[in-house]
Protein backbone atom coordinates (compact mmCIF):
# COMPACT_ATOMS: atom_id res chain seq x y z
CA UNK A 1 0.00 0.00 0.00
CA UNK A 2 1.49 3.41 -0.93
CA UNK A 3 2.43 5.69 1.93
CA UNK A 4 0.13 8.63 2.65
CA UNK A 5 1.22 11.93 1.09
CA UNK A 6 2.52 14.69 3.36
CA UNK A 7 -0.68 16.71 2.74
CA UNK A 8 -2.72 13.81 4.04
CA UNK A 9 -0.67 13.74 7.22
CA UNK A 10 -1.12 17.49 7.66
CA UNK A 11 -4.87 17.20 7.23
CA UNK A 12 -5.06 14.28 9.66
CA UNK A 13 -3.10 16.26 12.22
CA UNK A 14 -5.45 19.22 11.82
CA UNK A 15 -8.54 17.06 12.32
CA UNK A 16 -7.00 15.43 15.38
CA UNK A 17 -6.16 18.88 16.73
CA UNK A 18 -9.74 20.02 16.17
CA UNK A 19 -11.07 17.22 18.37
CA UNK A 20 -8.42 17.96 21.01
CA UNK A 21 -9.30 21.65 21.09
CA UNK A 22 -13.01 20.88 21.30
CA UNK A 23 -12.39 18.63 24.29
CA UNK A 24 -10.16 21.22 25.97
CA UNK A 25 -12.77 23.94 25.45
CA UNK A 26 -15.41 21.79 27.13
CA UNK A 27 -13.19 20.76 30.04
CA UNK A 28 -13.70 23.88 32.25
CA UNK A 29 -17.46 23.25 32.06
CA UNK A 30 -17.32 19.61 33.18
CA UNK A 31 -19.57 19.24 36.20
CA UNK A 32 -21.25 22.62 35.60
CA UNK A 33 -24.68 21.12 35.02
CA UNK A 34 -24.99 23.16 31.82
CA UNK A 35 -24.97 20.77 28.86
CA UNK A 36 -25.67 23.57 26.37
CA UNK A 37 -22.61 25.46 27.53
CA UNK A 38 -20.49 22.30 27.26
CA UNK A 39 -21.67 21.71 23.71
CA UNK A 40 -21.42 25.36 22.68
CA UNK A 41 -17.82 25.70 23.83
CA UNK A 42 -16.78 22.53 22.03
CA UNK A 43 -18.61 23.44 18.81
CA UNK A 44 -17.03 26.90 18.65
CA UNK A 45 -13.53 25.54 19.26
CA UNK A 46 -13.86 22.73 16.74
CA UNK A 47 -15.33 24.98 14.06
CA UNK A 48 -12.54 27.54 14.49
CA UNK A 49 -9.91 24.80 14.20
CA UNK A 50 -11.48 23.47 10.98
CA UNK A 51 -11.78 26.87 9.30
CA UNK A 52 -8.41 26.72 7.55
CA UNK A 53 -8.01 22.95 7.31
CA UNK A 54 -6.21 22.05 4.05
CA UNK A 55 -9.26 20.51 2.39
CA UNK A 56 -12.54 21.10 0.60
CA UNK A 57 -14.63 20.00 3.57
CA UNK A 58 -18.35 19.40 4.04
CA UNK A 59 -20.28 18.45 7.18
CA UNK A 60 -22.65 15.57 6.38
CA UNK A 61 -23.43 14.52 9.95
CA UNK A 62 -23.20 17.09 12.70
CA UNK A 63 -24.96 19.53 14.95
CA UNK A 64 -28.25 20.91 13.78
CA UNK A 65 -31.97 21.02 14.37
CA UNK A 66 -32.04 18.30 17.03
CA UNK A 67 -29.50 20.19 19.14
CA UNK A 68 -30.65 23.67 18.03
CA UNK A 69 -27.08 24.39 16.94
CA UNK A 70 -26.14 27.10 14.42
CA UNK A 71 -22.66 25.72 13.67
CA UNK A 72 -21.23 22.48 12.26
CA UNK A 73 -24.64 21.78 10.81
CA UNK A 74 -25.63 19.55 7.91
CA UNK A 75 -24.16 20.91 4.69
CA UNK A 76 -21.79 23.43 6.28
CA UNK A 77 -18.52 23.85 4.39
CA UNK A 78 -15.13 24.19 6.03
CA UNK A 79 -11.47 24.35 5.10
CA UNK A 80 -9.52 26.34 2.55
CA UNK A 81 -11.24 24.69 -0.42
CA UNK A 82 -7.82 23.49 -1.59
CA UNK A 83 -6.89 19.85 -1.08
CA UNK A 84 -8.92 16.67 -0.87
CA UNK A 85 -12.73 16.76 -1.03
CA UNK A 86 -13.81 15.24 2.27
CA UNK A 87 -16.98 14.66 4.24
CA UNK A 88 -17.13 14.99 8.01
CA UNK A 89 -19.33 13.29 10.57
CA UNK A 90 -18.87 15.06 13.87
CA UNK A 91 -20.06 15.31 17.45
CA UNK A 92 -18.10 18.01 19.31
CA UNK A 93 -19.13 16.29 22.56
CA UNK A 94 -20.73 12.86 22.49
CA UNK A 95 -22.20 12.67 25.97
CA UNK A 96 -22.87 16.32 26.78
CA UNK A 97 -25.11 15.30 29.68
CA UNK A 98 -22.30 13.14 31.05
CA UNK A 99 -19.81 16.00 30.82
CA UNK A 100 -22.25 18.47 32.40
CA UNK A 101 -22.77 16.05 35.29
CA UNK A 102 -19.04 15.40 35.66
CA UNK A 103 -19.48 11.72 34.79
CA UNK A 104 -17.23 9.47 32.65
CA UNK A 105 -17.86 8.70 28.99
CA UNK A 106 -17.89 12.08 27.22
CA UNK A 107 -15.68 12.61 24.17
CA UNK A 108 -15.10 14.90 21.22
CA UNK A 109 -15.24 12.75 18.09
CA UNK A 110 -15.22 13.08 14.32
CA UNK A 111 -15.01 10.72 11.37
CA UNK A 112 -13.74 11.81 7.98
CA UNK A 113 -13.90 10.13 4.59
CA UNK A 114 -13.65 10.99 0.89
CA UNK A 115 -16.63 12.85 -0.55
CA UNK A 116 -19.79 10.72 -0.71
CA UNK A 117 -18.51 7.84 1.43
CA UNK A 118 -20.96 8.15 4.34
CA UNK A 119 -24.58 7.01 4.31
CA UNK A 120 -26.83 9.99 3.70
CA UNK A 121 -29.05 10.44 6.75
CA UNK A 122 -30.23 14.01 6.13
CA UNK A 123 -32.62 15.15 8.89
CA UNK A 124 -32.73 11.73 10.60
CA UNK A 125 -32.50 11.79 14.38
CA UNK A 126 -32.74 8.09 15.25
CA UNK A 127 -31.26 4.83 14.05
CA UNK A 128 -31.66 1.18 15.04
CA UNK A 129 -28.20 -0.34 15.44
CA UNK A 130 -26.50 -3.64 16.08
CA UNK A 131 -22.76 -3.64 16.78
CA UNK A 132 -20.57 -6.61 17.61
CA UNK A 133 -17.24 -8.20 16.82
CA UNK A 134 -19.11 -11.40 15.88
CA UNK A 135 -19.83 -11.34 12.12
CA UNK A 136 -23.07 -12.35 10.45
CA UNK A 137 -25.53 -11.07 13.05
CA UNK A 138 -28.75 -9.57 11.69
CA UNK A 139 -30.53 -6.49 12.98
CA UNK A 140 -34.02 -7.98 12.82
CA UNK A 141 -33.24 -11.44 14.19
CA UNK A 142 -34.84 -12.32 17.55
CA UNK A 143 -32.51 -11.32 20.37
CA UNK A 144 -32.48 -14.89 21.71
CA UNK A 145 -31.10 -16.06 18.37
CA UNK A 146 -28.48 -13.31 18.32
CA UNK A 147 -27.33 -14.08 21.86
CA UNK A 148 -27.16 -17.80 21.05
CA UNK A 149 -25.02 -17.10 17.97
CA UNK A 150 -22.63 -14.94 19.99
CA UNK A 151 -22.35 -17.61 22.68
CA UNK A 152 -21.61 -20.26 20.05
CA UNK A 153 -19.01 -18.05 18.34
CA UNK A 154 -17.27 -17.42 21.66
CA UNK A 155 -17.64 -20.98 22.88
CA UNK A 156 -19.28 -19.87 26.14
CA UNK A 157 -22.73 -20.29 27.75
CA UNK A 158 -25.26 -17.53 27.10
CA UNK A 159 -24.83 -16.36 30.68
CA UNK A 160 -21.38 -15.07 29.69
CA UNK A 161 -22.67 -12.99 26.78
CA UNK A 162 -22.61 -9.25 27.53
CA UNK A 163 -25.22 -7.02 25.90
CA UNK A 164 -25.56 -3.23 26.16
CA UNK A 165 -28.87 -1.46 25.49
CA UNK A 166 -29.58 2.25 25.78
CA UNK A 167 -32.02 2.77 28.63
CA UNK A 168 -34.95 4.36 26.81
CA UNK A 169 -38.66 3.40 26.70
CA UNK A 170 -38.28 2.58 22.99
CA UNK A 171 -35.73 -0.11 23.90
CA UNK A 172 -37.41 -1.47 27.05
CA UNK A 173 -38.92 -4.58 25.45
CA UNK A 174 -35.61 -5.41 23.77
CA UNK A 175 -33.73 -5.07 27.06
CA UNK A 176 -36.21 -7.36 28.82
CA UNK A 177 -35.93 -9.93 26.03
CA UNK A 178 -32.14 -9.83 26.20
CA UNK A 179 -32.21 -10.35 29.97
CA UNK A 180 -34.65 -13.24 29.54
CA UNK A 181 -32.04 -15.13 27.52
CA UNK A 182 -29.78 -15.23 30.57
CA UNK A 183 -27.26 -12.82 29.07
CA UNK A 184 -25.79 -10.03 31.16
CA UNK A 185 -27.47 -6.74 30.17
CA UNK A 186 -25.80 -3.35 30.70
CA UNK A 187 -28.29 -0.49 30.54
CA UNK A 188 -26.84 2.94 29.82
CA UNK A 189 -28.33 6.40 29.53
CA UNK A 190 -25.62 8.08 27.44
CA UNK A 191 -22.34 7.06 25.82
CA UNK A 192 -23.53 5.14 22.77
CA UNK A 193 -20.25 5.46 20.84
CA UNK A 194 -18.12 4.44 23.82
CA UNK A 195 -20.00 1.15 24.20
CA UNK A 196 -19.98 0.41 20.49
CA UNK A 197 -16.19 0.70 20.49
CA UNK A 198 -16.04 -1.80 23.35
CA UNK A 199 -18.25 -4.23 21.41
CA UNK A 200 -16.44 -3.87 18.06
CA UNK A 201 -12.92 -4.46 19.40
CA UNK A 202 -11.58 -7.99 18.94
CA UNK A 203 -10.68 -8.03 22.65
CA UNK A 204 -13.61 -5.90 23.79
CA UNK A 205 -15.47 -6.41 27.04
CA UNK A 206 -18.94 -6.19 25.45
CA UNK A 207 -20.34 -8.63 22.90
CA UNK A 208 -23.26 -6.65 21.54
CA UNK A 209 -24.76 -3.17 21.48
CA UNK A 210 -28.30 -3.17 20.14
CA UNK A 211 -31.33 -0.87 20.06
CA UNK A 212 -32.48 2.52 18.80
CA UNK A 213 -30.20 5.45 19.45
CA UNK A 214 -29.03 8.59 17.68
CA UNK A 215 -28.60 8.51 13.90
CA UNK A 216 -25.59 10.87 13.86
CA UNK A 217 -23.88 8.69 16.47
CA UNK A 218 -24.67 5.71 14.24
CA UNK A 219 -22.60 7.09 11.37
CA UNK A 220 -19.72 7.97 13.70
CA UNK A 221 -19.96 4.49 15.17
CA UNK A 222 -19.88 2.89 11.73
CA UNK A 223 -16.59 4.56 10.87
CA UNK A 224 -15.03 3.39 14.14
CA UNK A 225 -16.45 -0.13 13.85
CA UNK A 226 -15.10 -0.47 10.33
CA UNK A 227 -11.67 0.73 11.43
CA UNK A 228 -11.69 -1.84 14.25
CA UNK A 229 -12.76 -4.71 12.00
CA UNK A 230 -16.12 -5.16 13.76
CA UNK A 231 -19.64 -5.90 12.50
CA UNK A 232 -22.58 -3.53 12.24
CA UNK A 233 -26.10 -3.42 10.87
CA UNK A 234 -28.32 -0.33 11.03
CA UNK A 235 -31.55 1.20 9.77
CA UNK A 236 -32.98 4.68 10.14
CA UNK A 237 -35.79 4.53 12.71
CA UNK A 238 -37.84 7.76 12.82
CA UNK A 239 -39.58 8.20 16.15
CA UNK A 240 -42.20 10.70 15.04
CA UNK A 241 -44.40 11.36 12.04
CA UNK A 242 -42.57 14.63 11.47
CA UNK A 243 -39.20 12.90 11.29
CA UNK A 244 -40.61 10.26 8.93
CA UNK A 245 -42.14 12.92 6.68
CA UNK A 246 -38.89 14.89 6.57
CA UNK A 247 -36.95 11.80 5.54
CA UNK A 248 -39.49 10.99 2.86
CA UNK A 249 -39.35 14.56 1.55
CA UNK A 250 -35.57 14.31 1.36
CA UNK A 251 -35.85 11.03 -0.56
CA UNK A 252 -34.06 9.07 2.18
CA UNK A 253 -35.44 5.54 2.76
CA UNK A 254 -36.01 4.63 6.40
CA UNK A 255 -36.78 0.93 6.03
CA UNK A 256 -33.59 -0.45 4.50
CA UNK A 257 -31.01 -2.26 6.61
CA UNK A 258 -27.47 -1.07 5.85
CA UNK A 259 -24.15 -2.75 6.54
CA UNK A 260 -20.77 -1.14 6.95
CA UNK A 261 -20.22 -0.93 3.18
CA UNK A 262 -23.26 1.35 2.89
CA UNK A 263 -22.76 3.19 6.17
CA UNK A 264 -19.16 4.20 5.72
CA UNK A 265 -16.44 4.06 3.09
CA UNK A 266 -13.37 1.92 3.74
CA UNK A 267 -10.99 4.88 3.87
CA UNK A 268 -12.63 6.60 6.84
CA UNK A 269 -10.54 7.77 9.76
CA UNK A 270 -11.80 8.55 13.26
CA UNK A 271 -10.34 11.05 15.72
CA UNK A 272 -11.49 11.26 19.33
CA UNK A 273 -10.38 12.98 22.51
CA UNK A 274 -11.76 12.30 25.97
CA UNK A 275 -13.58 15.13 27.73
CA UNK A 276 -14.14 12.99 30.82
CA UNK A 277 -12.54 9.57 31.43
CA UNK A 278 -13.58 7.14 28.68
CA UNK A 279 -13.43 3.36 29.02
CA UNK A 280 -13.02 1.99 25.50
CA UNK A 281 -12.23 -1.58 26.52
CA UNK A 282 -9.19 -3.48 27.81
CA UNK A 283 -6.03 -1.38 27.76
CA UNK A 284 -7.74 1.65 26.26
CA UNK A 285 -8.88 3.96 29.03
CA UNK A 286 -8.55 7.59 28.01
CA UNK A 287 -8.12 10.25 30.65
CA UNK A 288 -9.40 13.77 29.88
CA UNK A 289 -7.39 15.29 27.03
CA UNK A 290 -6.05 11.94 25.79
CA UNK A 291 -6.71 11.07 22.15
CA UNK A 292 -7.08 8.03 19.91
CA UNK A 293 -6.93 7.75 16.12
CA UNK A 294 -8.56 4.93 14.16
CA UNK A 295 -8.50 4.11 10.48
CA UNK A 296 -6.47 5.36 7.54
CA UNK A 297 -5.61 8.69 5.94
CA UNK A 298 -4.34 7.05 2.75
CA UNK A 299 -7.22 8.34 0.62
CA UNK A 300 -6.93 11.97 1.70
CA UNK A 301 -4.99 13.25 -1.32
Secondary structure, 3 states (H helix, E strand, C coil): CCCCCHHHHHHHHHHHHHHHHHHHHHHCCCCCCCHHHHHHHHHHHHHHHHCCCCEEEEEEECECHHHCCCCCECCCEECCCCCEEEEEEEEEEECHHHHHHCCCCCEEEEEEEECCCCCCCCCCCEEEEEEECCCCCCCCCCHHHHHHHHHHHHCCCHHHCEEEEECCHHHHHHHHHHHHCCCEEEEECCCHHHHHHHHHCCCCCCCEEEEEEEHHHHHHHHHHHHHHCCEEEEEECCCCHHHHHHHHHCCCCCCCCEEHHHHCCCCCEEEEEECCCEECCCCCEECCCCEEEEECCCCCC
